Amino acid sequence: MDAVESPESEFSPEEFVLSLKRYIIKVRRDRRLSGKDVQTATVHSRQLCGSKLTLDAVIEAGRVKELGYRVRACSLGQATTAIVCERAPGMTAEELQSVHSQLEKILKSHAPPKDALIWPELAIFQHAASMQSRHDSALLPFRALQEIFAQERHGDS
């Protein structure tokens, strides 16, 4: 499996932290959705960090139309939530699963080549590969979306 160059060649640790901060500020305040078309999922980190995300979504014709959130997570979970909220609208469950798989690979130091990344900004998470106790927090928005799409398929609200 191809891997990108070491994180140091792409981003310095300082650039990694600055990138995280730029995303974190976007989700600092809760942005919840309400209405009859809103599906909600609350997910918790399976690891000891205690991260929690409540994600609200409007799914229309099998695609994310709008997202809202309440995120209480470490910087990785906050950053991925911000990225997902920016990038997921318009995407299907299958397309989001592909992005999720790429992030999992990045976190395991098996990143696809940068030009193959669906969301190139996920490359910053190469620096988080050694932070194994935080990986589940970084994946929370994808788990929440999987639950929401499952609710949608089964007609739950």
Phi and psi restraints in degrees (value plus and minus 20) as a CYANA .aco file:
   2 ASP   PHI     -91.0   -51.0
   2 ASP   PSI     124.3   164.3
   3 ALA   PHI    -149.0  -109.0
   3 ALA   PSI     129.0   169.0
   4 VAL   PHI     -93.6   -53.6
   4 VAL   PSI     148.4   188.4
   5 GLU   PHI     -80.2   -40.2
   5 GLU   PSI     148.6   188.6
   6 SER   PHI     -78.4   -38.4
   6 SER   PSI     131.1   171.1
   7 PRO   PHI     -74.9   -34.9
   7 PRO   PSI     -54.1   -14.1
   8 GLU   PHI     -81.4   -41.4
   8 GLU   PSI     -49.7    -9.7
   9 SER   PHI     -95.1   -55.1
   9 SER   PSI     -43.1    -3.1
  10 GLU   PHI    -118.2   -78.2
  10 GLU   PSI     -68.8   -28.8
  11 PHE   PHI    -157.0  -117.0
  11 PHE   PSI     118.0   158.0
  12 SER   PHI     -98.6   -58.6
  12 SER   PSI     142.4   182.4
  13 PRO   PHI     -76.1   -36.1
  13 PRO   PSI     -56.3   -16.3
  14 GLU   PHI     -85.5   -45.5
  14 GLU   PSI     -61.4   -21.4
  15 GLU   PHI     -85.7   -45.7
  15 GLU   PSI     -56.2   -16.2
  16 PHE   PHI     -80.2   -40.2
  16 PHE   PSI     -69.8   -29.8
  17 VAL   PHI     -83.2   -43.2
  17 VAL   PSI     -63.4   -23.4
  18 LEU   PHI     -82.9   -42.9
  18 LEU   PSI     -59.5   -19.5
  19 SER   PHI     -82.6   -42.6
  19 SER   PSI     -65.2   -25.2
  20 LEU   PHI     -78.3   -38.3
  20 LEU   PSI     -65.5   -25.5
  21 LYS   PHI     -81.8   -41.8
  21 LYS   PSI     -57.0   -17.0
  22 ARG   PHI     -83.3   -43.3
  22 ARG   PSI     -54.1   -14.1
  23 TYR   PHI    -100.3   -60.3
  23 TYR   PSI     -61.4   -21.4
  24 ILE   PHI     -77.2   -37.2
  24 ILE   PSI     -61.1   -21.1
  25 ILE   PHI     -80.6   -40.6
  25 ILE   PSI     -45.4    -5.4
  26 LYS   PHI     -93.3   -53.3
  26 LYS   PSI     -41.4    -1.4
  27 VAL   PHI    -137.8   -97.8
  27 VAL   PSI      -4.0    36.0
  28 ARG   PHI     -78.5   -38.5
  28 ARG   PSI     -60.0   -20.0
  29 ARG   PHI    -124.0   -84.0
  29 ARG   PSI     118.8   158.8
  30 ASP   PHI     -79.3   -39.3
  30 ASP   PSI     123.6   163.6
  31 ARG   PHI    -155.5  -115.5
  31 ARG   PSI      65.3   105.3
  32 ARG   PHI    -110.1   -70.1
  32 ARG   PSI     130.6   170.6
  33 LEU   PHI    -125.3   -85.3
  33 LEU   PSI     133.2   173.2
  34 SER   PHI    -159.6  -119.6
  34 SER   PSI     140.7   180.7
  35 GLY   PHI     112.0   152.0
  35 GLY   PSI     146.1   186.1
  36 LYS   PHI     -90.0   -50.0
  36 LYS   PSI     -40.7    -0.7
  37 ASP   PHI    -111.5   -71.5
  37 ASP   PSI     -19.6    20.4
  38 VAL   PHI    -104.9   -64.9
  38 VAL   PSI     110.2   150.2
  39 GLN   PHI    -125.1   -85.1
  39 GLN   PSI     122.8   162.8
  40 THR   PHI    -150.9  -110.9
  40 THR   PSI     120.8   160.8
  41 ALA   PHI    -156.5  -116.5
  41 ALA   PSI     117.0   157.0
  42 THR   PHI    -135.1   -95.1
  42 THR   PSI     105.7   145.7
  43 VAL   PHI    -145.9  -105.9
  43 VAL   PSI     128.9   168.9
  44 HIS   PHI    -141.5  -101.5
  44 HIS   PSI     129.9   169.9
  45 SER   PHI     -84.1   -44.1
  45 SER   PSI     119.2   159.2
  46 ARG   PHI    -103.3   -63.3
  46 ARG   PSI     -25.5    14.5
  47 GLN   PHI    -121.8   -81.8
  47 GLN   PSI     159.9   199.9
  48 LEU   PHI     -95.7   -55.7
  48 LEU   PSI     -24.8    15.2
  49 CYS   PHI     -90.5   -50.5
  49 CYS   PSI     -40.2    -0.2
  50 GLY   PHI      59.8    99.8
  50 GLY   PSI      -6.5    33.5
  51 SER   PHI     -85.9   -45.9
  51 SER   PSI     125.5   165.5
  52 LYS   PHI    -163.8  -123.8
  52 LYS   PSI     119.2   159.2
  53 LEU   PHI    -156.1  -116.1
  53 LEU   PSI     109.2   149.2
  54 THR   PHI    -128.3   -88.3
  54 THR   PSI      99.2   139.2
  55 LEU   PHI    -135.0   -95.0
  55 LEU   PSI     109.9   149.9
  56 ASP   PHI    -126.8   -86.8
  56 ASP   PSI     121.6   161.6
  57 ALA   PHI    -166.7  -126.7
  57 ALA   PSI     126.6   166.6
  58 VAL   PHI    -128.7   -88.7
  58 VAL   PSI     100.5   140.5
  59 ILE   PHI    -128.5   -88.5
  59 ILE   PSI     107.2   147.2
  60 GLU   PHI    -152.8  -112.8
  60 GLU   PSI     105.5   145.5
  61 ALA   PHI      34.4    74.4
  61 ALA   PSI      18.8    58.8
  62 GLY   PHI      56.4    96.4
  62 GLY   PSI      -8.4    31.6
  63 ARG   PHI    -147.6  -107.6
  63 ARG   PSI     128.6   168.6
  64 VAL   PHI     -86.6   -46.6
  64 VAL   PSI     106.0   146.0
  65 LYS   PHI    -119.6   -79.6
  65 LYS   PSI     -62.8   -22.8
  66 GLU   PHI    -174.0  -134.0
  66 GLU   PSI     128.7   168.7
  67 LEU   PHI    -149.3  -109.3
  67 LEU   PSI     126.1   166.1
  68 GLY   PHI    -153.3  -113.3
  68 GLY   PSI     149.0   189.0
  69 TYR   PHI    -180.0  -140.0
  69 TYR   PSI     139.4   179.4
  70 ARG   PHI    -158.4  -118.4
  70 ARG   PSI      88.4   128.4
  71 VAL   PHI    -135.7   -95.7
  71 VAL   PSI     107.3   147.3
  72 ARG   PHI    -148.1  -108.1
  72 ARG   PSI      62.6   102.6
  73 ALA   PHI    -164.4  -124.4
  73 ALA   PSI     149.6   189.6
  74 CYS   PHI     -87.1   -47.1
  74 CYS   PSI     156.5   196.5
  75 SER   PHI     -79.6   -39.6
  75 SER   PSI     -53.7   -13.7
  76 LEU   PHI     -86.3   -46.3
  76 LEU   PSI     -65.2   -25.2
  77 GLY   PHI     -85.0   -45.0
  77 GLY   PSI     -57.4   -17.4
  78 GLN   PHI     -87.4   -47.4
  78 GLN   PSI     -63.4   -23.4
  79 ALA   PHI     -84.4   -44.4
  79 ALA   PSI     -64.8   -24.8
  80 THR   PHI     -87.5   -47.5
  80 THR   PSI     -53.4   -13.4
  81 THR   PHI     -81.9   -41.9
  81 THR   PSI     -64.1   -24.1
  82 ALA   PHI     -82.1   -42.1
  82 ALA   PSI     -63.0   -23.0
  83 ILE   PHI     -84.5   -44.5
  83 ILE   PSI     -65.5   -25.5
  84 VAL   PHI     -81.4   -41.4
  84 VAL   PSI     -62.9   -22.9
  85 CYS   PHI     -84.5   -44.5
  85 CYS   PSI     -51.0   -11.0
  86 GLU   PHI     -96.4   -56.4
  86 GLU   PSI     -60.5   -20.5
  87 ARG   PHI    -120.1   -80.1
  87 ARG   PSI     -44.7    -4.7
  88 ALA   PHI     -92.1   -52.1
  88 ALA   PSI     -51.5   -11.5
  89 PRO   PHI     -73.9   -33.9
  89 PRO   PSI     110.8   150.8
  90 GLY   PHI      76.8   116.8
  90 GLY   PSI     -29.9    10.1
  91 MET   PHI    -116.7   -76.7
  91 MET   PSI     134.8   174.8
  92 THR   PHI    -112.9   -72.9
  92 THR   PSI     149.4   189.4
  93 ALA   PHI     -79.3   -39.3
  93 ALA   PSI     -60.6   -20.6
  94 GLU   PHI     -87.0   -47.0
  94 GLU   PSI     -61.0   -21.0
  95 GLU   PHI     -84.6   -44.6
  95 GLU   PSI     -61.2   -21.2
  96 LEU   PHI     -87.9   -47.9
  96 LEU   PSI     -53.0   -13.0
  97 GLN   PHI     -83.7   -43.7
  97 GLN   PSI     -56.5   -16.5
  98 SER   PHI     -83.8   -43.8
  98 SER   PSI     -61.7   -21.7
  99 VAL   PHI     -85.4   -45.4
  99 VAL   PSI     -63.9   -23.9
 100 HIS   PHI     -75.7   -35.7
 100 HIS   PSI     -67.0   -27.0
 101 SER   PHI     -81.1   -41.1
 101 SER   PSI     -60.1   -20.1
 102 GLN   PHI     -84.5   -44.5
 102 GLN   PSI     -62.0   -22.0
 103 LEU   PHI     -83.4   -43.4
 103 LEU   PSI     -61.3   -21.3
 104 GLU   PHI     -78.3   -38.3
 104 GLU   PSI     -62.7   -22.7
 105 LYS   PHI     -84.4   -44.4
 105 LYS   PSI     -62.2   -22.2
 106 ILE   PHI     -79.6   -39.6
 106 ILE   PSI     -64.5   -24.5
 107 LEU   PHI     -87.3   -47.3
 107 LEU   PSI     -40.7    -0.7
 108 LYS   PHI    -118.7   -78.7
 108 LYS   PSI      -4.7    35.3
 109 SER   PHI      43.8    83.8
 109 SER   PSI       8.3    48.3
 110 HIS   PHI    -143.9  -103.9
 110 HIS   PSI      27.0    67.0
 111 ALA   PHI     -84.7   -44.7
 111 ALA   PSI     121.5   161.5
 112 PRO   PHI     -86.6   -46.6
 112 PRO   PSI     143.8   183.8
 113 PRO   PHI     -76.1   -36.1
 113 PRO   PSI     124.9   164.9
 114 LYS   PHI     -74.7   -34.7
 114 LYS   PSI     -58.3   -18.3
 115 ASP   PHI     -92.7   -52.7
 115 ASP   PSI     -27.7    12.3
 116 ALA   PHI    -118.3   -78.3
 116 ALA   PSI     -25.9    14.1
 117 LEU   PHI     -91.1   -51.1
 117 LEU   PSI     111.0   151.0
 118 ILE   PHI     -86.4   -46.4
 118 ILE   PSI     -62.9   -22.9
 119 TRP   PHI    -137.7   -97.7
 119 TRP   PSI      74.0   114.0
 120 PRO   PHI     -75.3   -35.3
 120 PRO   PSI     -47.7    -7.7
 121 GLU   PHI     -84.5   -44.5
 121 GLU   PSI     -37.0     3.0
 122 LEU   PHI     -86.7   -46.7
 122 LEU   PSI     -35.6     4.4
 123 ALA   PHI     -78.5   -38.5
 123 ALA   PSI     -45.2    -5.2
 124 ILE   PHI     -80.2   -40.2
 124 ILE   PSI     -44.9    -4.9
 125 PHE   PHI     -95.5   -55.5
 125 PHE   PSI     -19.8    20.2
 126 GLN   PHI     -78.4   -38.4
 126 GLN   PSI     -54.3   -14.3
 127 HIS   PHI     -88.2   -48.2
 127 HIS   PSI     -36.5     3.5
 128 ALA   PHI    -111.9   -71.9
 128 ALA   PSI     -19.4    20.6
 129 ALA   PHI     -76.8   -36.8
 129 ALA   PSI     -55.3   -15.3
 130 SER   PHI    -101.9   -61.9
 130 SER   PSI     -26.3    13.7
 131 MET   PHI    -116.3   -76.3
 131 MET   PSI      39.0    79.0
 132 GLN   PHI     -77.8   -37.8
 132 GLN   PSI     -51.8   -11.8
 133 SER   PHI     -90.6   -50.6
 133 SER   PSI     -28.2    11.8
 134 ARG   PHI    -128.8   -88.8
 134 ARG   PSI     -25.2    14.8
 135 HIS   PHI     -79.3   -39.3
 135 HIS   PSI     -62.7   -22.7
 136 ASP   PHI     -84.2   -44.2
 136 ASP   PSI     -54.7   -14.7
 137 SER   PHI     -82.1   -42.1
 137 SER   PSI     -61.3   -21.3
 138 ALA   PHI     -84.1   -44.1
 138 ALA   PSI     -46.2    -6.2
 139 LEU   PHI    -112.0   -72.0
 139 LEU   PSI     -24.3    15.7
 140 LEU   PHI     -73.5   -33.5
 140 LEU   PSI     -65.6   -25.6
 141 PRO   PHI     -83.3   -43.3
 141 PRO   PSI     -50.3   -10.3
 142 PHE   PHI     -92.7   -52.7
 142 PHE   PSI     -60.3   -20.3
 143 ARG   PHI     -82.9   -42.9
 143 ARG   PSI     -61.9   -21.9
 144 ALA   PHI     -82.5   -42.5
 144 ALA   PSI     -63.3   -23.3
 145 LEU   PHI     -84.2   -44.2
 145 LEU   PSI     -57.5   -17.5
 146 GLN   PHI     -79.6   -39.6
 146 GLN   PSI     -63.9   -23.9
 147 GLU   PHI     -83.7   -43.7
 147 GLU   PSI     -61.4   -21.4
 148 ILE   PHI     -85.4   -45.4
 148 ILE   PSI     -63.1   -23.1
 149 PHE   PHI     -84.7   -44.7
 149 PHE   PSI     -56.2   -16.2
 150 ALA   PHI     -83.9   -43.9
 150 ALA   PSI     -62.2   -22.2
 151 GLN   PHI     -79.3   -39.3
 151 GLN   PSI     -63.7   -23.7
 152 GLU   PHI     -82.3   -42.3
 152 GLU   PSI     -63.2   -23.2
 153 ARG   PHI     -84.6   -44.6
 153 ARG   PSI     -54.3   -14.3
 154 HIS   PHI    -114.9   -74.9
 154 HIS   PSI     -17.8    22.2
 155 GLY   PHI      54.1    94.1
 155 GLY   PSI      -2.0    38.0
 156 ASP   PHI    -103.0   -63.0
 156 ASP   PSI     139.1   179.1
